[in-house]
Amino acid sequence: MQVLRMPPAAIRPFAESAAARTSHETGIFDYTSGRWLYNEQRRLDERRLTFNVSALLTAAAESVNRQKEDIKSFCKLGEGGFNRVFEMTMHDGLRIIARLPYPSTQPKFLATSSEVATMDLVRRHSVPTPLVYAYSADANNPVGSEYIVMERIPGRSLTDIWYELCDKERVKILGKIVDQEAKLFKIPLPAYGSIYKTSDLPNNVDHAGLEADAGQFCVGPDASLEYWFGTRSQLDVSRSPGKECTRSTLEYCEMFNYEKVNPDEHIRTLEKFVQVAAHTVPAEEWLRKPVIRHPDLSPNNIFVDDDCRTGLSSLRAALTATKRPHLVQSLSLQQHADETMEKMLEQEDIDKKMGILRDAIGINTDGWVAFERYDAAVAAAKHIKAEALSYAENELDREMIEQHWPFDDFDEDGLC
């Protein structure tokens, strides 16, 4: 989950003019936490979400046994890579959070359902995560969007206080983080996939129940972004929970339709792999079982109170966590290994050079830059492009630089 990149917006008073309300709602519906150096309009369109603000306030208030009129203020708290986060403060001081996914976030129903179920499950195993008050995984509701209403985690982000802590306090916090990871590892899971509440999944969706929780939770379709990104969400392929790494690998091959390898030959190879798998992986069951992990335990996702007790701010990234065994990865086949390694090294060299350029410009991998750095980033990119053109040896090189400069707008749909 990306870091929330902006401080809380100004508190919104409900008594305001129509003109002020229109201007404010533009900030509510649109991305306002930064800019993009290239393809900016596309990124903004992906993140523009219109919804019924009044209906959201009503749903949020009712989830904590309040009326909408009990809400004192409503503000946009931040924006990440997948969601927009709002904060509501009641007249009695209670503060709650509402998180709404962007229109581009996939898979909407599964992602919302799985996030709620994952937080609920791990809370029952004493892992500190936000308490969910209400949610809807279906946008066909009065709000007009999927949403999760949850408690606001107290404390401060570890990012904000890390350099204020002494070594003893840092060690204490790291120990607490390890303790929470250990609790996650102990949760028994029947298969690889994503976690859901059994009642949330349609009857025709394949799933495997968690025996330890009286059938309330299950492992269902894999909601990992890698299987749903872009047009991949349109693929008619199985994302059902897997009990064996090999079965998942077979379906993975079918999903991407290898063009250089005859599918039948590849499947036969994998079937042979099944026969020798027992000799290539550890015999210990605990190393092969599916486990929950929080793969984004960055300081931004950890809240710390004055006593240095820790709480995980979000398990959005943990949607992918149950798809791997404790061993972490299944083995890969090295067909055409030499050619593949050469291309990989070439790609790594290009990626390294691109990283140097991005760092010099001051942008991240998709071109995002903070508002206060935007003008400087534009100037830096322009300067670097001018330098590249000056070093071009001929007209063809100059033409290629002009046409394919990676920090200008480009057609993403035309990429292979």
N, C-alpha and C positions, 0 to 999 in steps of 0.2 A: 504494500500500500504506500503510495507516495506521501511525503510529508505535507501537512497542512501548511501552506506557504504564507498565510496572511494572518495578522492579528485580528481580533474580533472587530467587526464593523461597528459603527456608532449605534447605540441602543435606539431602537425604533419606538417612538411614542405612537400610540394608536390614534390619538387625536391629531390629524394632519390633513392638509389640504389635498384635493384630488390631484393637483399637479405634483405635489411632493410625493404622494403615494405612487404615482406612475413612475417617477424617477427612481424611487426606492425599489420598486418591484423589478425595474430593469436590472438593478444590481443583484436582486434575489435570483432572477431567472438566468442571468448571464455569468460567464466566467470573468472574474475581476481580480484575480490573484497574481497576474503576471501576463507576459506576452510571449509570442513565438517569433523567431527570426525569419522563418519561412513557413509556408502553408498555414499561416495564422488563421485565416478565415475558416478553413476546414476544422482546425482544432477548436475554434470557438463554437462552430455549428454543432460539433460533436458534444459539446458541454452545455449547450443552451437547453434548459429544461423549464417549461411552463407548467404550472400546476395551480391548484386552488389553495391559496394561502389560508383562507378562512377555514376550509375543511381540514387542513393540516393542523391548525391551531385547535380546532374542536376535537379532533382525534387525539392529539397529544394531551390536552387537558383532561379528557375523559379517561385516558389511560392511567391517570394518577388521581382519579376521583375528584376532579375539579371541573369548573365551567370555563368556557373560553374567556369570559369576563374576568376570571381570576389571573389571567396572564398579564403581567405588568409590561414586559418588553419582549421583543422578538428580533433577533439579529442573525446575520450570516457569520458563522464562526470561522469557517475555513473551507478550502477546496483542495481535494487531493486528486489522485489519478483516476479514481473510480466514482467518487461520491462528492456531494455538496453537503456540508454540515451546518445546521442551524441550532441556535440556543434559545430556549424560552425560559424566562424568569417569572415566577409567580409573585404575587403581592406578599406572600408569607416567606419569601426567600428561596423556595425550592427552585432548583435549576435542572432542566432536562434537555436532552439532545435529540434532534431528529436528523437522520441521515437519509438522503435520497440519491439513488444512483443516476449517473448521466444517461441520456438516451443511448450513447454508444457502448455502455457497459453491458457485457454479455457473459454468461447467459442470465438474463434478468431474473426470471422466476427462480431458477436453481441457485443463483448466487445469493439472493436475498434469503431464501429459505435455509440454505446451508449455513450462512453466516449466523443467523439467529439460533439454529440448532447447535452449532458448534459452541457458541458462547454459553448457551444453556447447559449443554453437556459438561463442559469443563468446569463451570461454576459448581455443579453438583459434586465435582471431584476436588473442590476447594482451591481451584485456580482463580485468582481475582480478576474478573472481567466485568464489564458493565452489565447491569441487570436490564433486560429488555422489558419494557412496559407494554408495548404494542407493536405490531408490524403488519404489513401487507405485502405479499410477494407478487400480487397481481395488480397491474396498473388500472384495471377496470374497477375503480373505487371512487368515492367522492373527491379524493385528493387529486386523482388523475396521474398518479405515479406510485411506484413501489416505494416503501419507506420503512424505516425502523426507528422507533422512539425508545430511548434508553436513558439510563441515569448518566449524569455527568460525573466522570471520574474525578475525585478530589486530588489535590496535590499538584505538583509541577512536573513538567517534562524533564526527563533525565538530561536532555540536551541543554536545557536552560541552567541546570545547577551543577553539572559534572565538575566544572573547574572551580566551584565553590567548596567542593567536598575535600576532606582530608583523605589520606590513603586508607585509613581504617574504615571510614564510611564507604569508600568505593568498594573495598573488599567485601563489606557486609552486603552491599547491594548486589554485587556479582554472585555472592553465595545465595541470595534470595532468588535470583533469576535461575540459577541452576536447580534450586529446589522446585520451582514451578515447572521447569522442563521435565524433571523427574516425575512429577505428578502426571504430566501429559503422557509420558511414556508408559505409565502403568494402566492407562485406560484400555481395556481389552476391546479389540476391534475384529470383526469377522472377515473383513475383505478390504481391498484397496479401492478407494473412491472418495466421495465426499459425504459428510455427515448431514443427515436430515432428521426432522421429526417425521415419524412414520405417517402421521395423519396429514402431513402436507403433501405427500407424493400421491399422484393418481394411482389407482389400482393396477393399471397396466404397465407401470414403471418397475423394472426389476430392482430389487434391493435385498440386502441381507441385514436382519435384525440384530441388535445388540442385546444379548441375553441378560446382561447385568443390569439393564435399566427397564425391565419389564416390558420390552417391546415398544417403548416410547420413542426410541431413536433407532436409526438404521444407517447403513452405508449404501448410498445410491449412486446415481450417475456422477461421473467426474466433472466437476464444475471448473476445472483449471482453465485459465484464460487461453493457454496454448491450444486447447481443443475447440475454442469458440471464437477466436480472434478473427475479425473481418468476415470474409465469406465462408470461413470454416464452419460457422454456425449453421450454414445451409446444407452441409453434408449429411446425407442419410447414412450415418454410421452408428455403431453401437458404442455407447459410453457407459455401459452398465458396470457395476462394481465387479472387480476381478479378485478371485481367490488365489490366482497363481500369476507370477510375473510373466510366464511364457504366454498365457492366454492374452494378456494385455499387449504383449509384443506382437502377436499374430494380428490382433485387431488394429494395432498401430500401423502395421505394414499395409493392411487393406485400406486404411483411411487415406494414406498418402500415395497409394497406387504407384509403386516404384516402376519407373519406365525403363530402366537399364537392366532390370532383372525380371525374368519370367516369374510371375507370382507363384505358380505351382512349384517351381524349383526352390523359391525362397521359403515357401511353406514347408517343403520336404526338409530343407536345412534346419528349420526351426523345430520340426518334429524330432529330428535326430538330436538336436540340442536338448530336448526334453529328456532323452535317454541318458545323456551324460551330465545333466544339470546337477544331479545329486553329488557328483564328484567335483564340481567346480564352485560350489557355494558352501559356506560353513554348515556343519551338521546341527549346530545349536539352534533350537527353535526360536529362541528369543532374538536372534539376529535376523530371522527371516519373517517375523510377524509384522503386520502393518501397525504403524504407530502415528500418533499425532505429534506434529512439531509446529512451532511458530517460526517460519523461515525468515521473518522480517523483524527480528528482535533488535531493531536499531534504537538508539536512545530516544528518538521521537515517539516510539510506541510504548514507552515505559514511563509510568507516572510514579512519583515518589513523594511520600508524605514526610512530615518533619522527623518522624522516627525511623526514616529510611526503610519502611515497609514498601514493597513494590507491588504494582498492579499493571497488568498488560492493558494498554489502551484499546487495542483492537485485535481481532483474530481474522481480519479480512484475508490476510495472506495465508492463513491456515486452511483455507478451502482446498488447497492442493496437498495438504500435509499427509493425508492418509493413503496416498496412492503409492508410496514407496515403502519397502520393507526396512527394517532396522539396519540392514546391510547397506541401505541408502540407494544403491543403483543395481539394476540387473546388468549382466554382461552384454557387451556389444560385439557384433560380428565384424571382422576386419576384411571384408571382401574389397578388392581393389585398394588395399591399405596404403601402398606406396603413393599412388596417385592422390588418394584422399588426404594423406598427411601433407603432401606437397601443397595442395590447394588450401589446406587448413593453415599451414604456416604462412602462405601468401596472404590469406585473409586476415590472420592475426597481425601481420605487419601493416596491412592497410588500416585495420581497426586502431592499431596503436598510433599511427600517424593522424588518423581522424580525431582520436582522443586528444592529441597534442593541439590540433587546430581548434577543437571545441573549447579546450581549456584556455587557449589564448584569446578566443572571442568572448568566453564567459557564458556559454550555454550548456544545457544538458543534452542527452542523446536525441531528443525529439525537437530540439531548438528552443526549449523554454528558457526564459530569462526573466528575472525580477524587473518590475517596472523601473526602478531607479537605475538599473544597469542597461536598459534597452538601447538608449542612444549610443552609449559606449560600445555595445555589442555590434550595432549596425556599422559604426565607424571602423571597428576592428575588422569585421568581415570584409568591408569595402577595401580596406588597406591590404589585407592578405590576398584578396582577389587581384588587385592591381599588381602586387608583387609577383603573383603567379603568371599573370599575363606578360610581365616584363621579362620573365625568364623563358617564355615560350620560344622554341627554336625556329618555328615556321608558322605559316598562316593556319595550317591544319590544327596544330596544337592550340593556337589561340582560339580557333573556332570551337574546338572540343571543350576548352575551359569555359567559354561563354555559354555553350549549350548545356553543359553538364555540371556546372558549379554546384556543389552539394548544399550550399547555404542560400540558394535562391529557391523560389517556389518551383515545384515540379509536380508532374502527374503521378500520384501514388497508385492510381488504378492501373496505370500502364506498366508498372513494375512486374517483373516475372517472379 
